[in-house]
Amino acid sequence: MLVLAVLLGLVIIAIDGIVMVKLTLREGFFKGMLGLLFIPYTFVWGWKYSRSEDLEQTMHVWTVVLLVLIVMITLAVIFNR
C-alpha cells in the first residue's frame, strides 16, 4: 500500500507541475512561485481556469488521485492502530 501511495503522490506532483506551467505562463513568475510554494493555490487556480486553459481532464484526474490518496491514508491510519 505504501508503494501505491508513493506512486499516487508522484502523479500529484507531476500534474501540479503541468498546471503550474500554465499558471506561470498566464499569471507571471511570482504567481508561479506562489503555486510552487503553496500547492492548494495551484489546485484552485487550475479548477478556476480549467475551461479556458484546457485543463478539465487534468483537473479531474488530479482530484480523483487526491481523493484516492486521502482515503488510502485514512484507511492505513485506522487499520494500523
TAWO-V884788 format. One record per residue. SS is DSSP state (alpha for helix, beta for strand, coil for the rest). OMEGA is omega in whole degrees, -180 to 180 (none if undefined). BURIAL is I if it has 16 or more other C-alpha atoms within 10 Angstrom, else O. Layout:
BEGIN
SS|OMEGA|BURIAL, SS|OMEGA|BURIAL
END
This chain:
BEGIN
coil|179|O, alpha|180|O, alpha|178|O, alpha|178|O, alpha|178|I, alpha|178|O, alpha|177|O, alpha|176|I, alpha|177|O, alpha|176|O, alpha|179|I, alpha|179|I, alpha|179|O, alpha|179|O, alpha|176|I, alpha|179|I, alpha|179|I, alpha|-179|O, alpha|-180|I, alpha|177|I, alpha|177|I, alpha|178|I, alpha|-179|I, alpha|180|I, alpha|-178|O, alpha|-171|O, alpha|179|O, coil|-173|O, alpha|-174|O, alpha|176|O, alpha|174|I, alpha|177|I, alpha|175|O, alpha|177|I, alpha|178|I, alpha|-177|I, alpha|-174|O, coil|-174|O, alpha|177|I, alpha|176|O, alpha|179|O, alpha|180|I, alpha|-180|I, alpha|178|O, alpha|179|I, alpha|178|I, alpha|-179|I, alpha|-177|O, coil|-175|O, coil|-180|I, coil|-176|O, coil|-179|O, coil|180|O, coil|-178|O, coil|-174|I, alpha|-178|I, alpha|179|O, alpha|-179|I, alpha|175|I, alpha|178|O, alpha|-179|O, alpha|-179|I, alpha|-179|O, alpha|180|O, alpha|179|I, alpha|179|I, alpha|178|O, alpha|179|O, alpha|178|I, alpha|178|O, alpha|179|O, alpha|-180|I, alpha|179|O, alpha|179|O, alpha|179|O, alpha|179|O, alpha|-178|O, alpha|-173|O, alpha|178|O, coil|178|O, coil|none|O
END
